[in-house]
Amino acid sequence: MNLVQTRANRAAARHPSRQLRGSSQTPEGILLRTTDTHLAHELGTVLRDDYGGAVNFCYVSGREMLQVRWTR
């Protein structure tokens, strides 16, 4: 989570509207909530690049929402 928080803080410094709003444990893993699709995309990419695995991006039709699933 340190990597995610560090990246989210950097993004917020550059773009104040990009915020990590919270995280919670779910049966599938950890759920991160962001205020911006760009931040969600960046966090998914960083997790894949630093820890390996795969990342899937799914934009929700008709809404400005992005679901990112990282697995390894």
C-alpha positions in Angstrom: 0.0 0.0 0.0 3.0 2.3 0.5 3.6 2.3 -3.3 0.0 3.1 -4.0 -0.2 5.9 -1.5 3.1 7.4 -2.7 2.0 7.5 -6.3 -1.4 8.9 -5.3 0.3 11.7 -3.4 2.5 12.5 -6.3 -0.5 12.6 -8.7 -2.4 14.9 -6.3 0.5 17.3 -6.1 0.5 17.6 -9.9 -3.3 17.4 -10.3 -5.2 18.3 -7.2 -8.4 16.7 -8.5 -6.7 13.3 -8.6 -7.2 11.8 -5.2 -7.1 8.4 -3.6 -10.4 8.5 -1.6 -10.0 5.3 0.3 -9.3 1.7 0.4 -11.0 -1.4 1.8 -10.4 -5.1 2.1 -12.8 -7.2 0.0 -13.0 -11.0 -0.5 -11.4 -10.5 -3.9 -8.5 -8.3 -2.6 -8.2 -4.6 -1.9 -10.6 -2.0 -3.4 -9.1 1.4 -4.1 -11.5 4.4 -4.7 -10.2 7.4 -6.7 -11.7 10.6 -7.9 -10.2 10.3 -11.4 -9.9 7.6 -14.1 -6.4 8.8 -14.9 -5.2 8.1 -11.3 -6.9 4.7 -11.4 -5.2 3.8 -14.6 -1.8 5.1 -13.3 -2.1 3.0 -10.1 -3.0 -0.2 -12.0 0.0 0.3 -14.3 2.4 1.0 -11.4 1.3 -2.2 -9.6 1.9 -4.2 -12.8 5.2 -2.6 -13.6 6.6 -2.9 -10.0 5.1 -6.3 -8.9 4.4 -8.1 -12.2 1.2 -9.8 -13.0 -1.5 -8.5 -15.3 -3.8 -5.5 -15.3 -7.2 -5.2 -17.0 -8.9 -1.9 -17.6 -12.7 -1.7 -18.1 -14.3 1.6 -18.8 -18.0 1.7 -17.8 -20.2 2.8 -20.7 -22.1 6.0 -20.2 -20.2 7.0 -17.1 -16.8 8.4 -16.4 -15.7 5.3 -14.4 -12.9 2.9 -14.8 -12.6 -0.5 -13.1 -8.9 -1.6 -12.9 -8.2 -5.2 -11.9 -4.6 -6.2 -11.1 -3.7 -9.8 -10.5 -0.5 -11.9 -10.2 
